Amino acid sequence: MRILNLYHTTTGNTLKVAERINQTLLDLGHKLDAVQTGRETEIDILEYDLVFAGSGVYAWLPGKPMQQLFEKLRAAYAQNGLIKPAAPRIPKKAVIYCTYGGVHTGINEAIPAVKYMGQLFDHLGFEILDEWYVVGEYQPEKIREMSLNGRLGNITGRPNEADLQEVEQKVRGIMRV
Ligand SMILES: Cc1cc2nc3c(=O)[nH]c(=O)nc-3n(C[C@H](O)[C@H](O)[C@H](O)COP(=O)(O)O)c2cc1C
């Protein structure tokens, strides 16, 4: 089984989650490709049987480089006739995850980011096995108080070891499917 972990991180929070996913898969004896999005990312998600895809949430959506990559992939797959009416299922699976701060409306402002990423996979016919929402503190100095006074209360230090343990256990669960 070919496994991909494709992620975008701006301030390092999603990187922590991505690394725990990678390490858990390796501990379970799986090989994987881990790809952090950048300007030149070239990837064909259809080469994989299981894809983990994640990003930090910025203005309700994944980070811009992730959006740009997904738009490029969507256009290319559509051009090649791989995005079909009724999106017939293919034997591939995806897990979509994000880290988010939720200062204004809590998890509701992270849901569009996860749905956005999930739609590329759903359009191609992947089964979306799960969506993981992991809390991530606001790192930039100028907006650090947002980690204290938002809808989620005090989220300083998140994702913390307990959050990452939960991710690890969910990876272990997914790999039993
Ligand atoms: C400029 C900026 C904008 C953000 N906008 C949102 C947002 O709209 N909704 C949200 O839930 N979190 C928002 N966050 C919090 C981030 O999603 C959170 O810290 C996340 O863990 C960052 O992940 P990353 O470090 O992997 O990029 C924002 C953070 C920054 C720095």
The ligand as an SDF file (V2000), in Angstrom:
LIG
                    3D

 31 33  0  0  0  0  0  0  0  0999 V2000
   -2.4550   35.0040   10.4160 C   0  0  0  0  0  0  0  0  0  0  0  0
   -3.2110   33.8850   11.0650 C   0  0  0  0  0  0  0  0  0  0  0  0
   -4.5560   33.6850   10.7050 C   0  0  0  0  0  0  0  0  0  0  0  0
   -5.2830   32.6570   11.3190 C   0  0  0  0  0  0  0  0  0  0  0  0
   -6.5900   32.4860   10.9570 N   0  0  0  0  0  0  0  0  0  0  0  0
   -7.2990   31.5000   11.5530 C   0  0  0  0  0  0  0  0  0  0  0  0
   -8.6810   31.2920   11.2100 C   0  0  0  0  0  0  0  0  0  0  0  0
   -9.2650   31.9540   10.3670 O   0  0  0  0  0  0  0  0  0  0  0  0
   -9.3580   30.3280   11.8740 N   0  0  0  0  0  0  0  0  0  0  0  0
   -8.7560   29.5410   12.8000 C   0  0  0  0  0  0  0  0  0  0  0  0
   -9.4210   28.6680   13.3710 O   0  0  0  0  0  0  0  0  0  0  0  0
   -7.4410   29.6780   13.1290 N   0  0  0  0  0  0  0  0  0  0  0  0
   -6.7120   30.6490   12.5110 C   0  0  0  0  0  0  0  0  0  0  0  0
   -5.3850   30.7880   12.8350 N   0  0  0  0  0  0  0  0  0  0  0  0
   -4.7330   29.8570   13.7870 C   0  0  0  0  0  0  0  0  0  0  0  0
   -3.9750   28.7750   13.0310 C   0  0  0  0  0  0  0  0  0  0  0  0
   -4.8520   28.0700   12.2070 O   0  0  0  0  0  0  0  0  0  0  0  0
   -3.3330   27.8030   14.0290 C   0  0  0  0  0  0  0  0  0  0  0  0
   -2.4050   28.4450   14.8360 O   0  0  0  0  0  0  0  0  0  0  0  0
   -2.6870   26.6470   13.2680 C   0  0  0  0  0  0  0  0  0  0  0  0
   -2.3030   25.6570   14.1830 O   0  0  0  0  0  0  0  0  0  0  0  0
   -1.4680   27.0940   12.4750 C   0  0  0  0  0  0  0  0  0  0  0  0
   -0.9460   25.9860   11.8010 O   0  0  0  0  0  0  0  0  0  0  0  0
    0.4780   25.9910   11.1020 P   0  0  0  0  0  0  0  0  0  0  0  0
    1.4470   26.5190   12.0960 O   0  0  0  0  0  0  0  0  0  0  0  0
    0.7340   24.5960   10.7440 O   0  0  0  0  0  0  0  0  0  0  0  0
    0.3650   26.8440    9.8820 O   0  0  0  0  0  0  0  0  0  0  0  0
   -4.6450   31.8020   12.2490 C   0  0  0  0  0  0  0  0  0  0  0  0
   -3.2960   31.9990   12.5730 C   0  0  0  0  0  0  0  0  0  0  0  0
   -2.5690   33.0140   11.9920 C   0  0  0  0  0  0  0  0  0  0  0  0
   -1.1280   33.1920   12.3660 C   0  0  0  0  0  0  0  0  0  0  0  0
  1  2  1  0
  2  3  1  0
  2 30  2  0
  3  4  2  0
  4  5  1  0
  4 28  1  0
  5  6  2  0
  6  7  1  0
  6 13  1  0
  7  8  2  0
  7  9  1  0
  9 10  1  0
 10 11  2  0
 10 12  1  0
 12 13  2  0
 13 14  1  0
 14 15  1  0
 14 28  1  0
 15 16  1  0
 16 17  1  0
 16 18  1  0
 18 19  1  0
 18 20  1  0
 20 21  1  0
 20 22  1  0
 22 23  1  0
 23 24  1  0
 24 25  2  0
 24 26  1  0
 24 27  1  0
 28 29  2  0
 29 30  1  0
 30 31  1  0
M  END
$$$$
